[in-house]
Amino acid sequence: MVTNQNHKDPQNTNHNKHSVLIVGNYCHDVLLQNGVVLAETLGGAASFISNVINALSISCHLVAKVGRDFKYETGHDPVVVPTSRTTVFHAYFGSISDHDGHQDRVLKRVRACDPITPSDLPGDARFDYGMAVGVGGEILPETLEKMVEICDTVLVDIQSIIRVFDGVDGTVNLVPLKDSGFYHLLPRIGFLKASSEEALFMEVEEVRKMCCVVVTHGKEGCEVYLRDGEMMKISPFSANQVDPTGAGDSFLGGVVAGLVQGLAMPDAALLGNLFGSITVCQIGLPKFDSKVLQRVKDEVQRRQMQCERRDDDDLRFVKPAGHEQFHASLCAAKLISICGTQDCRKDLTSSPALAGEQGFLPQYNGQPKLLHSPVYEEPIQTGHSKP
């Protein structure tokens, strides 16, 4: 027996058609370095994605499962499974940084909640976009197939379908996409997103014949491989990385938010890069400066008006005129929070070159830690050995 408490999003019950369906479990994330707990935070791709979607005032419905031990208040309540416990991940950071100041990370799934089944999805609604964004093996092939049926366009994070978990300590490993059990569904989805490391587990040139492929490259931005088309490189935004957790998820949230608002794919990918760059500067779920958000919303609306006459679907996958200026405008929008806390020159927000060189100051978002029965003190327990 499960309990669904999605009452916090009244838009989902008032209309039969919604903008976005997000499918993936919430998690408890524990960040450790040299045996010391750095932070305990709300985790799961769904939490980072909905954080961006909500910040940009996009209507969405979220399906996530947790146990009764779930510790956090969220904007979209999860399905509570009384007989299960919340998924837990431990992220172990190395003590030695690379030449870019980034640290290696070993990820382990300590515990897994129940998978999300087709019956858990809303059966009386349709969605413009669906997002399959599991992290702990909770997305099943039949669940993705159901999403394809009720969503006009489905975006899949490849980590949802190629992750496997060591049966002893839960270490996260990856399998080739062809061996994942999801390969046959690729021609029916719209977009497949992967990090540069995850992209090594698929033949990009082969997969792009079935769907659009987006590969993220961290500080170098991302690449969009169009279905039977060209490859486009999308510019990055500078950032002082503190914690890479959730960056790809926030990226995907920004992409979908852009697509929902009518942006062409290259412009939507820029919006994704922006939110990914903000996320890496904070530990855990990021908080967004209200002034930055308003400026970003204004820039997106302005961009939408500039491109509103692009009715041809093929044009949505072509860099529209003014793409680089849109990037500069988003750079300027991001710098608002810096200008509010330190002296900066009057021309800071109007200089694309200068804007591209700046980044957010590292910060901790103040999210409450799990003080009662901390998950990092629990013995390692593993769930399913495969997604």
C-alpha positions, -999 to +999 in steps of 0.1 A: +000+000+000+013+035-009+001+070-001+003+098-027+004+133-013+008+155-043-017+181-030+008+209-030+005+213-068-032+222-074-025+229-111-021+192-115-057+184-106-073+214-123-063+206-159-061+175-180-029+187-198+002+197-179+036+210-190+060+185-174+059+151-158+090+143-136+096+106-127+124+096-103+128+090-065+139+114-039+170+104-020+190+111+011+225+122+000+255+121+023+288+138+012+320+125+028+357+133+026+384+115+044+359+098+066+343+131+076+307+140+067+306+173+048+269+175+045+236+156+044+211+169+018+180+161-001+191+143-032+178+126-064+176+140-099+139+147-094+146+171-065+172+192-085+150+192-116+118+203-099+138+229-080+146+246-114+112+240-129+095+255-098+119+284-097+109+293-133+072+289-126+066+259-149+036+237-142+047+201-133+037+169-117+062+147-099+062+110-091+088+100-065+088+072-039+103+074-004+099+055+029+085+068+061+120+078+072+121+106+045+135+137+062+127+167+040+099+190+031+095+193-007+075+214-031+059+182-045+051+155-020+063+120-028+046+086-027+053+072+007+058+035+008+052+022+044+071-011+038+102+005+023+128+030+032+142+061+014+170+056-011+204+066+003+235+076-016+270+081-001+293+103-022+330+099-013+352+128-024+390+124-028+414+145-009+435+153-040+421+177-066+430+177-103+445+206-121+411+223-124+405+221-087+379+193-091+378+162-070+371+126-079+339+112-065+329+076-057+292+071-055+276+043-035+239+034-032+235+024+004+198+016+002+171+016-025+134+024-022+108+006-044+109+012-081+083+033-099+058+013-118+034+022-146+005+022-122+022+049-101+020+073-131-011+096-134-036+077-157-060+106-165-036+133-177-013+141-206+019+160-206+039+181-230+072+168-217+080+137-196+113+133-178+127+098-168+153+108-142+159+079-119+192+076-099+188+043-080+174+019-106+138+029-100+129+035-136+117+003-152+114-003-190+076-007-187+075+026-168+093+044-195+070+029-221+040+042-202+056+077-201+060+076-239+023+069-241+011+098-220+038+124-229+042+142-262+080+143-258+101+123-233+136+132-221+157+104-205+187+109-184+209+080-193+219+074-157+183+062-152+188+032-175+225+022-175+234+023-138+240-010-119+250-014-083+276-036-066+259-063-046+283-059-017+289-022-011+265-005-036+292+011-057+276+027-088+288+012-121+276+016-157+266-009-184+265-004-222+233+012-233+226-018-256+226-041-226+204-019-204+170-033-214+159+001-227+175+003-261+144-007-280+126+023-266+151+049-279+132+056-312+102+066-292+118+092-270+128+127-279+160+133-261+187+113-243+210+132-220+244+119-209+276+132-192+308+129-212+317+099-190+283+082-195+285+088-233+313+063-235+288+036-228+269+042-260+276+047-297+265+084-301+265+083-338+242+053-338+219+065-310+215+100-326+197+083-355+170+073-331+167+104-309+184+137-301+215+132-279+227+158-255+262+153-239+273+176-211+310+185-206+310+204-174+330+236-177+331+232-215+293+234-219+275+207-239+270+192-273+236+186-290+236+158-315+205+162-337+186+133-351+201+128-386+215+163-383+246+183-373+263+185-339+261+219-321+284+230-293+266+252-267+287+276-247+292+272-209+290+296-179+320+299-156+316+286-120+337+279-090+329+242-084+322+231-048+300+201-053+292+186-088+262+167-074+230+175-093+246+197-119+235+175-148+200+173-132+197+211-130+210+213-165+182+190-177+156+211-157+168+242-174+166+226-208+130+214-203+120+248-189+133+265-220+115+240-243+082+245-225+085+282-230+091+279-267+128+283-269+147+266-297+168+236-285+202+256-287+187+284-265+172+259-241+205+241-237+221+275-228+195+278-201+204+243-189+241+253-188+233+283-167+215+263-140+241+236-140+268+262-134+248+277-105+243+243-089+280+233-088+287+264-067+266+251-037+265+220-016+233+201-021+201+215-035+209+250-047+191+282-038+185+307-065+188+345-060+154+360-066+169+389-086+188+365-108+157+344-114+136+375-123+163+386-147+165+352-163+128+350-167+128+384-184+156+373-207+138+341-216+105+360-223+124+385-245+141+357-263+107+339-268+093+370-284+122+373-307+118+338-320+080+334-318+075+333-355+097+302-359+068+278-366+087+252-385+096+223-361+130+219-379+139+255-370+137+246-333+169+226-338+188+254-355+208+281-337+186+311-341+199+346-348+210+363-316+220+331-298+253+345-287+237+376-274+212+355-254+242+338-239+257+371-230+224+383-215+222+352-193+259+357-182+249+392-171+218+380-153+239+355-133+263+382-122+235+401-104+241+382-072+278+389-072+272+426-077+248+426-048+275+414-024+307+430-036+319+460-055+319+457-092+323+480-121+293+497-137+298+479-170+300+444-155+266+433-166+270+447-201+303+431-209+300+396-224+337+390-222+339+400-186+307+382-177+321+350-191+350+351-168+331+355-135+315+328-114+294+324-083+311+325-049+311+291-032+283+288-007+264+263+014+226+267+011+218+262+047+196+232+041+190+215+075+211+185+082+197+151+093+204+154+131+182+125+142+195+091+134+219+103+107+220+080+077+258+080+075+259+061+108+238+033+094+255+001+082+256-002+044+227-021+030+220-027-006+188-032-025+185-045-060+219-053-076+206-040-109+181-012-120 
